Amino acid sequence: MNNPQSTTAAGGFPVDTIRAMFPALQRAGDFIFLDNAAGAQIPQSVLDAVTNHLVSHNVQRGGRYGRSVTVDQSVADARTSVALLINAYSPAEICFGMNATSFIRLVSLGIGQMLGERDEIVITDMDHDANIATWLALESAGAKFKWWRMREDGNLHVDDLRPLVSDRTRLVACTVTAHSIGSIVDVASVAEIAHSAGAEVFLDCVHYGPHGLIDVQAWDCDYLVCSGYKNFSPHMGFLWGRFETLKRLPTFREDFIPDEPPYKVEAGTFIYENVSGMDAAVQYLELIGRNLAPANNRSRRENIVAGMGAIRDYELVLARKMLAVLKDCNATIYGVADEARINERVPTFCFNIGKLSPQKIVEEMADMQIGIRDGHMYAPRLMKRLNLSMDSGAIRASLVHYNTVEEIHRFGEALRAIIAKLS
């Protein structure tokens, strides 16, 4: 699994100190943020980085004057930071843009021009539709599709992938962690199976990013997309690909743009201030590792490893507590619900309470100053797989490392009161 080594006792995680770094949490009063899968809050350092860009050098890059040169440097610095975050081979493999969905479509359009005899693409029924519909759109280009389906235990199993892959497979596209139900996929084994047949691997890492250590070298994938706004930065996205893979990928570019990454991928002007925020978000994760596990002469990447390891340990505590609360409320939990398999999930929980309306429960929670979400979670195939209607769907409560055990207790008290009221 994609679990980093433990770096600190979960009980020693300084959540109060960390919460003090987030202005939104300090201003929220009694409100509890439990919709983090739809976007996380940002620390003050990230806000400062965005503000500094807008005040000090809000100009176009590529000029000869100082402020423009500063923009060039800030983008280069951000590439270096994100490369360290995901353990890329080179900062030139990091491409910035609007969001993960647009990057998935960009890559799919390029691959659609290179199908040839390898015309089969493996997709899953557990993914966000952005990592399904974008590939299905290649049917007109001659692509054929095989479905890797989630088992009843709430996860994808690599043994089910093996018979789907052959010498006709062009690509396996899957999530690292399901945004809807929180299940973690063994993506290193996915790459081993795909590469043994000469196929490539495309990973949607949007939901895993805030929860665990990303390592494209250890996972041996070929493409990976992520969204900064899930990773404690402003709204933006990035694409990683092996340099030579991106170099041969057909993309749209203006004639004056170099035909090599990252430039050939970054069509038009992206949001420089948000890229500066992403740089600061990586530094925030480094700071957690540096403060929790002090060591001399440790590299930036090593601090990221330490920080994400500490976050993972603490979030497992949160996951166990939330799982216990939901079971105590007799919730139907979609995804991994066995505490013995808690390492296979992040603290994102999708559930229903008997025949009670998900919408009504979420509205009642909102009245009690708790933000959660209901609906189809942008996963129509998964809803069908779970025998849930697109109209009602399910409820999702999603935690990150600035949430607390006390907030889970309050959530549980609120849910019990709502069940009693609506039953």
Secondary structure as UniProt FT lines:
FT   HELIX           10..12
FT   HELIX           15..19
FT   TURN            20..21
FT   HELIX           23..27
FT   TURN            29..30
FT   STRAND          32..33
FT   HELIX           36..38
FT   HELIX           44..56
FT   HELIX           66..86
FT   HELIX           91..93
FT   STRAND          94..97
FT   HELIX           100..112
FT   TURN            116..117
FT   STRAND          120..124
FT   HELIX           130..136
FT   HELIX           137..141
FT   STRAND          144..148
FT   TURN            152..153
FT   HELIX           158..161
FT   HELIX           162..164
FT   TURN            167..168
FT   STRAND          169..175
FT   TURN            179..181
FT   STRAND          183..184
FT   HELIX           187..196
FT   TURN            197..198
FT   STRAND          200..204
FT   TURN            206..211
FT   HELIX           216..219
FT   STRAND          223..227
FT   HELIX           228..230
FT   TURN            231..232
FT   STRAND          237..241
FT   HELIX           243..248
FT   TURN            255..256
FT   TURN            261..265
FT   HELIX           272..292
FT   TURN            296..297
FT   HELIX           300..328
FT   TURN            329..330
FT   STRAND          332..334
FT   HELIX           339..344
FT   STRAND          348..352
FT   TURN            354..355
FT   HELIX           358..367
FT   TURN            368..369
FT   STRAND          370..371
FT   STRAND          373..375
FT   TURN            377..378
FT   HELIX           380..385
FT   TURN            386..387
FT   TURN            390..392
FT   STRAND          393..398
FT   TURN            401..402
FT   HELIX           405..422
//
